[in-house]
Amino acid sequence: MSYTGPGFEPTPPRRGRRPLTVALAALVPGALLGWLVYETTAADEGGPQRAAASSTPAATPDAATRGASPAPGDEAPGQDAPAPSPSATSAAPSGPLAGKVVVIDPGHNAGNFRHTTEINRKVDIGTTRKECDTTGTSTNSGYTEATFTLDVAHRLRTLLQQQGATVKLTHDADRPYGPCIDERARIGNLAKADAVVSIHADGSGTGNRGFHVILPKAVNSGAADTRPIVASSRDLGERIAGNFVRATGSAPSNYVGDGTGLVTREDLGGLNLSTVPKVFIECGNMRDSKDAALLTSGAWRQKAARGISEGIVSFLRG
């Protein structure tokens, strides 16, 4: 996104051109142990990973954001076949994840751009105060991050329910804006979730490609105390990263994470205030044309959902 996720702040830029050879053996217990060798040349990282939300024109949401269920096939960019959307909370009667609760947090809300006063309100994230939420980013053609994240969330929910999990969404296009980042954390906490995943897409510069999973850093300040969940969240994140590579064929980010696909941060309210295992995943960079072609593909979004799902299943089954 051209912003920084729920409560994101820009990551300081690294400048200069350098060839980046990524040979990543993802240490993912029970998932992908040794996967691919990528060789790519990184573009100049001439700006922050994300710009502030207030400096980015709000993207206009399209109709696909509002309650549309995904189709498993490849639709036209930004479009999904219409189908009734499942309820925001439901459980399959049986399966290997029966009794497990997963909370999916679709980043942003398509209505945020209409409620700038509300989403700019500061909330306490323990280490500091951050905006309630932001508008998110979009591709150059106008496919919004909010549309993308809700679509992947629907696909992911279906896959997890098929495994028997009880799945809750932090929102389902059923509210005018938000929820705020502190409320998103509370939803997972109150559900006593076994795992929480916040879905995003980045808004970095052209040439910056790939996914990365954001892990909570150990913080203990005010209402934030992530120390009990740091290890379990890293386990969850590593398993998602390994399975995401296998399912999508996408390489880890070439601009953050040093080729590992893993980044640790302490400035995100959604992580700082969580008391249950939680990670963010930036599935790609919407501002890069090659990544955007993937993010706007229904078939690729299904692969992304499958990779995240398989990582969650691996984590929950130990």
C-alpha positions as CSV (number, residue, x, y, z in Angstrom):
1,M,0.0,0.0,0.0
2,S,1.1,3.6,-0.3
3,Y,0.5,3.7,3.3
4,T,1.6,1.3,6.0
5,G,-1.0,-1.2,7.0
6,P,-3.0,-0.9,10.2
7,G,-0.9,1.6,12.0
8,F,2.2,1.1,9.8
9,E,4.9,3.7,9.7
10,P,7.3,4.0,6.8
11,T,10.3,1.7,6.8
12,P,13.5,3.8,6.4
13,P,14.7,3.5,2.8
14,R,17.9,1.8,1.7
15,R,19.5,3.5,-1.3
16,G,21.8,2.4,-4.0
17,R,21.7,-0.3,-6.6
18,R,23.0,-3.7,-5.8
19,P,22.5,-7.1,-7.3
20,L,20.5,-9.4,-5.0
21,T,20.9,-13.1,-5.2
22,V,18.5,-14.9,-3.0
23,A,19.2,-18.5,-2.1
24,L,16.6,-19.1,0.5
25,A,16.2,-22.3,2.4
26,A,13.1,-21.6,4.5
27,L,13.3,-23.2,7.9
28,V,9.7,-24.1,8.1
29,P,9.0,-27.0,10.4
30,G,6.6,-29.4,8.7
31,A,6.4,-27.2,5.6
32,L,8.9,-26.4,2.9
33,L,12.5,-27.1,4.0
34,G,14.5,-26.1,1.0
35,W,12.7,-24.4,-1.9
36,L,14.1,-22.2,-4.6
37,V,17.1,-20.1,-5.6
38,Y,16.2,-16.8,-7.0
39,E,18.5,-14.4,-8.8
40,T,17.3,-10.9,-9.3
41,T,18.6,-7.4,-9.6
42,A,17.0,-5.0,-7.1
43,A,15.9,-1.6,-8.3
44,D,16.9,1.6,-6.5
45,E,15.0,1.8,-3.3
46,G,14.5,5.5,-3.6
47,G,11.6,5.8,-1.2
48,P,10.1,4.3,2.0
49,Q,8.4,0.9,1.9
50,R,5.2,2.8,2.3
51,A,4.2,6.5,2.1
52,A,1.9,8.1,4.7
53,A,-1.7,7.6,4.1
54,S,-2.5,11.3,4.0
55,S,-0.1,11.8,1.0
56,T,-1.9,9.2,-1.1
57,P,-5.2,9.9,-2.9
58,A,-7.7,7.5,-1.6
59,A,-8.5,4.7,-4.0
60,T,-12.1,4.3,-5.0
61,P,-13.4,0.9,-4.0
62,D,-15.0,-1.3,-6.6
63,A,-18.1,-3.4,-6.3
64,A,-16.1,-6.6,-5.8
65,T,-15.3,-5.4,-2.3
66,R,-18.8,-5.5,-1.0
67,G,-19.7,-9.0,0.1
68,A,-18.6,-10.9,-3.1
69,S,-17.4,-14.4,-2.6
70,P,-14.4,-15.5,-4.6
71,A,-14.4,-17.9,-7.5
72,P,-11.6,-20.4,-7.6
73,G,-10.8,-19.7,-11.2
74,D,-9.0,-16.9,-13.0
75,E,-11.3,-13.9,-13.4
76,A,-10.7,-10.6,-15.2
77,P,-8.4,-8.3,-13.1
78,G,-10.2,-7.0,-10.1
79,Q,-13.3,-9.1,-10.7
80,D,-14.8,-12.1,-8.9
81,A,-17.7,-14.3,-9.9
82,P,-20.7,-13.3,-7.8
83,A,-21.8,-15.8,-5.2
84,P,-23.4,-15.6,-1.8
85,S,-20.8,-14.8,0.9
86,P,-20.6,-17.2,3.8
87,S,-21.3,-15.8,7.3
88,A,-18.5,-14.0,9.0
89,T,-18.3,-16.7,11.7
90,S,-18.9,-20.4,11.0
91,A,-17.4,-23.8,11.7
92,A,-17.2,-27.0,9.7
93,P,-18.6,-29.9,11.7
94,S,-15.4,-32.0,11.6
95,G,-11.9,-32.1,10.2
96,P,-8.3,-31.9,11.4
97,L,-8.8,-28.4,12.7
98,A,-12.0,-29.0,14.5
99,G,-12.0,-27.0,17.8
100,K,-9.4,-24.5,16.4
101,V,-10.3,-20.8,16.0
102,V,-8.6,-18.7,13.3
103,V,-9.2,-15.0,12.9
104,I,-8.6,-13.5,9.5
105,D,-8.0,-9.7,9.4
106,P,-8.5,-8.3,5.9
107,G,-6.4,-5.1,5.9
108,H,-8.3,-1.8,5.5
109,N,-11.9,-1.2,4.6
110,A,-13.2,0.1,1.2
111,G,-15.2,2.8,3.1
112,N,-12.2,4.3,4.9
113,F,-11.6,6.9,2.3
114,R,-15.1,8.4,3.1
115,H,-14.3,8.6,6.8
116,T,-10.9,10.3,7.0
117,T,-11.7,12.0,10.2
118,E,-12.5,8.8,11.9
119,I,-9.6,6.8,10.6
120,N,-7.1,9.5,11.4
121,R,-8.1,9.5,15.0
122,K,-5.1,8.3,17.1
123,V,-5.3,5.2,19.2
124,D,-2.9,3.7,21.8
125,I,-0.7,0.8,20.6
126,G,1.4,0.5,23.7
127,T,4.6,1.9,22.3
128,T,3.0,5.1,20.9
129,R,-0.2,6.4,19.4
130,K,-1.1,5.7,15.8
131,E,-3.9,6.4,13.3
132,C,-7.0,4.2,13.8
133,D,-6.6,2.9,10.2
134,T,-5.6,4.0,6.7
135,T,-7.1,3.8,3.3
136,G,-4.6,1.3,1.9
137,T,-3.1,1.4,-1.5
138,S,-4.1,0.3,-5.0
139,T,-2.6,-0.8,-8.3
140,N,-2.0,1.8,-10.9
141,S,-5.2,0.7,-12.6
142,G,-7.3,1.3,-9.5
143,Y,-7.7,-2.2,-8.0
144,T,-7.7,-1.5,-4.3
145,E,-5.9,-3.2,-1.5
146,A,-9.2,-3.4,0.5
147,T,-10.8,-5.3,-2.4
148,F,-7.8,-7.6,-2.6
149,T,-7.5,-8.4,1.1
150,L,-11.2,-9.2,1.5
151,D,-11.2,-11.4,-1.5
152,V,-8.2,-13.4,-0.2
153,A,-9.8,-13.5,3.2
154,H,-13.0,-15.1,1.7
155,R,-10.9,-17.7,-0.1
156,L,-8.8,-18.4,3.0
157,R,-11.9,-18.8,5.1
158,T,-13.4,-21.4,2.8
159,L,-10.2,-23.4,2.8
160,L,-9.9,-23.4,6.6
161,Q,-13.5,-24.2,7.1
162,Q,-13.0,-27.3,4.9
163,Q,-10.4,-28.3,7.4
164,G,-12.9,-28.0,10.3
165,A,-11.7,-24.6,11.7
166,T,-13.9,-22.0,13.2
167,V,-13.1,-18.9,11.3
168,K,-13.9,-15.3,12.2
169,L,-13.2,-12.1,10.1
170,T,-12.4,-8.8,11.8
171,H,-14.8,-7.2,9.2
172,D,-16.6,-8.4,6.1
173,A,-17.7,-5.2,4.2
174,D,-20.3,-4.9,6.9
175,R,-19.3,-1.6,8.5
176,P,-18.7,1.9,7.1
177,Y,-15.0,2.0,8.0
178,G,-12.4,0.3,10.2
179,P,-12.2,-1.4,12.5
180,C,-9.4,0.5,14.1
181,I,-6.1,-1.3,14.7
182,D,-6.6,-1.7,18.4
183,E,-10.1,-3.2,17.8
184,R,-8.6,-5.6,15.2
185,A,-6.3,-6.9,17.9
186,R,-9.0,-7.2,20.5
187,I,-11.2,-9.3,18.1
188,G,-8.5,-11.9,17.9
189,N,-7.8,-11.7,21.7
190,L,-11.5,-12.0,22.7
191,A,-11.9,-15.0,20.3
192,K,-9.0,-16.7,22.0
193,A,-7.8,-17.4,18.5
194,D,-5.2,-20.2,18.0
195,A,-3.8,-18.1,15.1
196,V,-4.5,-14.7,13.5
197,V,-3.3,-13.5,10.1
198,S,-3.7,-10.0,8.8
199,I,-3.7,-9.8,5.0
200,H,-2.2,-6.9,3.1
201,A,-0.5,-5.8,-0.1
202,D,2.3,-3.3,-0.2
203,G,2.6,0.0,-2.0
204,S,6.3,0.3,-2.5
205,G,8.3,1.6,-5.5
206,T,8.4,0.1,-9.0
207,G,10.9,-2.8,-9.2
208,N,10.3,-3.8,-5.6
209,R,8.7,-7.2,-5.7
210,G,7.8,-10.2,-3.7
211,F,6.0,-11.0,-0.4
212,H,7.0,-10.7,3.2
213,V,5.6,-11.8,6.5
214,I,5.8,-9.4,9.4
215,L,6.4,-10.8,12.9
216,P,5.9,-9.1,16.3
217,K,9.0,-7.9,18.1
218,A,9.2,-8.4,21.8
219,V,7.7,-5.3,23.3
220,N,6.5,-4.5,26.8
221,S,5.1,-1.0,27.1
222,G,1.7,0.2,28.3
223,A,-1.0,-2.1,27.0
224,A,1.5,-3.9,24.7
225,D,3.2,-7.1,25.9
226,T,4.1,-9.4,23.0
227,R,6.7,-11.4,24.9
228,P,4.4,-14.4,25.4
229,I,3.6,-14.6,21.6
230,V,6.9,-13.8,19.9
231,A,8.1,-17.5,19.5
232,S,4.7,-18.9,18.5
233,S,4.1,-16.0,16.0
234,R,7.5,-16.6,14.5
235,D,6.7,-20.3,14.1
236,L,3.4,-19.3,12.4
237,G,5.1,-16.8,10.1
238,E,7.8,-19.2,9.0
239,R,5.3,-21.8,8.1
240,I,3.2,-19.4,6.1
241,A,6.3,-18.0,4.3
242,G,7.5,-21.5,3.3
243,N,4.0,-22.6,2.1
244,F,3.4,-19.3,0.3
245,V,6.4,-19.8,-1.8
246,R,5.4,-23.3,-2.6
247,A,1.8,-22.5,-3.5
248,T,2.4,-19.2,-5.4
249,G,5.9,-19.5,-6.8
250,S,6.5,-15.9,-5.6
251,A,9.9,-15.0,-4.3
252,P,10.4,-13.3,-0.9
253,S,10.7,-9.5,-1.0
254,N,13.7,-8.0,-2.7
255,Y,13.5,-4.8,-0.7
256,V,12.9,-5.8,2.9
257,G,13.8,-8.9,4.9
258,D,17.2,-9.6,3.3
259,G,15.7,-12.3,1.1
260,T,14.2,-14.3,4.0
261,G,10.6,-13.1,3.5
262,L,10.4,-12.4,7.2
263,V,10.5,-8.9,8.9
264,T,10.2,-8.1,12.6
265,R,8.5,-4.9,13.7
266,E,7.5,-3.1,16.9
267,D,5.4,-0.3,15.5
268,L,2.2,-2.1,14.4
269,G,-0.7,-1.9,16.7
270,G,-2.3,-5.0,15.3
271,L,0.7,-7.0,16.5
272,N,1.7,-5.0,19.6
273,L,-1.7,-5.4,21.2
274,S,-2.2,-9.1,20.3
275,T,-2.2,-11.7,23.1
276,V,-2.5,-14.6,20.6
277,P,-0.1,-15.8,17.8
278,K,-0.4,-13.3,15.0
279,V,1.4,-12.2,11.8
280,F,0.9,-9.8,8.9
281,I,1.5,-10.9,5.3
282,E,2.2,-8.4,2.5
283,C,1.4,-10.6,-0.5
284,G,3.1,-8.4,-3.0
285,N,3.7,-4.9,-4.2
286,M,0.6,-3.3,-5.9
287,R,2.7,-0.5,-7.4
288,D,4.9,-2.9,-9.4
289,S,3.4,-3.9,-12.7
290,K,4.6,-7.5,-12.5
291,D,3.3,-8.0,-8.9
292,A,0.1,-6.2,-9.8
293,A,-0.6,-8.7,-12.6
294,L,-0.5,-11.4,-10.0
295,L,-2.5,-9.6,-7.3
296,T,-5.3,-8.9,-9.8
297,S,-5.5,-12.5,-11.0
298,G,-8.2,-14.6,-9.4
299,A,-6.3,-17.8,-10.0
300,W,-3.2,-16.3,-8.2
301,R,-5.3,-15.1,-5.3
302,Q,-6.6,-18.6,-4.9
303,K,-2.9,-19.8,-4.7
304,A,-2.1,-17.1,-2.2
305,A,-5.0,-18.2,0.0
306,R,-3.9,-21.8,-0.3
307,G,-0.4,-21.0,0.7
308,I,-1.5,-19.0,3.8
309,S,-4.0,-21.8,4.7
310,E,-1.4,-24.5,4.4
311,G,0.9,-22.5,6.7
312,I,-1.8,-22.1,9.2
313,V,-2.8,-25.8,9.1
314,S,0.9,-26.8,9.6
315,F,1.2,-24.4,12.6
316,L,-2.0,-25.6,14.2
317,R,-1.3,-29.3,13.7
318,G,2.2,-28.8,15.1
